[in-house]
């Protein structure tokens, strides 16, 4: 109790009113009012604060719903990764930190599953979705807390790596490429008479760009990685990593 007083209230406080904030028979918080004068609070004031707390509890619950809805709108329903909406804002935030000197560099990796349409045409869209989900989890596990992983759209994924040089990001991308290449993916074919589980292997093409050396603007950084992916990796034979070159 003494620890609570010294960390929350000044020793000068002589009167304290504590009112719990209830919602659905659960305490969501406690409203604390304090005064330097003794006997500052009257019974009618306590009733008023109780009423205000009931309104506050409703507002807290609504805020939770809003926060949950926002979080859901920023996630890809299939892969559970961040989506393009979240990526766009995070890229802007990271670029701002770069301009303020809070990041030394910012690398962006763009990944695309090779010949994904063929997978869908051969095994069906359900199998394609299974691959997308597992592909996403592989990236998420490999990157961990080092950066932001998002599904950019379709079979494209983007990774933001603050404070990674282009060389370091290229190494991360190459490790991811090898991991994908060596991972067996289980699909469930639903397009022929022999429907059942099968194991297939896929590959990915990857582009890398880094700020500030390649660009000082977020969307340009994204376009640079996209250009490296298609001209340096896809057109060069797929299943490789390419870095953006001016």
ZIVEN-V930109 format. One record per pair of residues at least 4 apart in sequence whose C-alpha atoms are under 7 Angstrom apart, sorted by sequence separation. I is the first residue (numbers start at 1). J is the second residue. If there is no record, write none. Layout:
I;J
I;J
//
This chain:
1;5
2;6
3;7
4;8
5;9
6;10
9;13
22;26
23;27
41;45
42;46
43;47
44;48
45;49
46;50
47;51
48;52
49;53
50;54
51;55
52;56
53;57
54;58
55;59
56;60
57;61
58;62
59;63
60;64
61;65
62;66
63;67
64;68
65;69
66;70
67;71
68;72
69;73
70;74
71;75
76;80
82;86
83;87
84;88
85;89
86;90
87;91
88;92
89;93
90;94
91;95
92;96
93;97
94;98
95;99
96;100
97;101
98;102
115;119
116;120
117;121
118;122
119;123
120;124
123;127
124;128
125;129
126;130
127;131
128;132
129;133
130;134
131;135
132;136
133;137
134;138
135;139
136;140
137;141
138;142
139;143
140;144
143;147
152;156
164;168
165;169
166;170
167;171
168;172
169;173
170;174
171;175
172;176
173;177
174;178
175;179
176;180
177;181
178;182
179;183
210;214
211;215
212;216
217;221
218;222
219;223
220;224
221;225
222;226
223;227
224;228
225;229
226;230
227;231
228;232
229;233
230;234
231;235
232;236
233;237
234;238
6;11
22;27
23;28
35;40
75;80
76;81
82;87
97;102
98;103
120;125
151;156
152;157
164;169
190;195
209;214
211;216
215;220
228;233
229;234
230;235
231;236
233;238
21;27
22;28
75;81
76;82
97;103
98;104
151;157
152;158
189;195
215;221
233;239
20;27
21;28
75;82
76;83
98;105
120;127
150;157
151;158
188;195
189;196
214;221
233;240
21;29
74;82
75;83
120;128
150;158
188;196
189;197
233;241
20;29
21;30
74;83
119;128
140;149
149;158
150;159
188;197
233;242
20;30
21;31
149;159
187;197
188;198
211;221
232;242
19;30
20;31
74;85
148;159
149;160
186;197
187;198
210;221
18;30
19;31
74;86
147;159
148;160
186;198
187;199
209;221
18;31
19;32
147;160
148;161
186;199
229;242
18;32
147;161
185;199
186;200
228;242
17;32
18;33
146;161
147;162
184;199
185;200
209;224
228;243
17;33
184;200
185;201
209;225
228;244
16;33
17;34
184;201
208;225
16;34
183;201
207;225
15;34
16;35
207;226
225;244
15;35
181;201
208;228
224;244
13;34
14;35
15;36
181;202
207;228
13;35
14;36
15;37
180;202
181;203
207;229
13;36
14;37
15;38
132;155
180;203
206;229
12;36
14;38
15;39
205;229
15;40
177;204
206;233
205;233
205;234
19;50
21;53
22;54
21;54
173;206
205;238
23;57
205;239
206;240
207;241
208;242
209;243
22;57
204;239
205;240
206;241
207;242
208;243
209;244
21;57
203;239
205;241
206;242
207;243
208;244
170;208
113;155
112;155
113;156
166;209
112;156
166;210
111;156
112;157
165;210
111;157
110;157
111;158
110;158
109;158
110;159
109;159
108;159
109;160
108;160
79;132
107;160
108;161
79;133
107;161
131;185
78;133
106;161
107;162
106;162
79;136
105;162
106;163
107;164
130;187
105;163
106;164
107;165
103;162
104;163
105;164
107;166
103;163
105;165
127;187
127;188
107;169
127;189
87;150
124;189
84;150
123;189
124;190
82;149
83;150
84;151
123;190
124;191
174;241
81;149
82;150
83;151
84;152
123;191
173;241
81;150
82;151
83;152
81;151
76;151
114;203
113;203
114;204
113;204
114;205
112;204
113;205
111;204
112;205
111;205
112;206
111;206
110;206
111;207
109;206
110;207
109;207
110;208
109;208
108;208
109;209
108;209
107;209
108;210
107;210
106;210
107;211
105;210
106;211
105;211
105;212
108;222
110;225
109;225
110;226
108;225
110;229
95;218
114;238
92;218
91;218
//
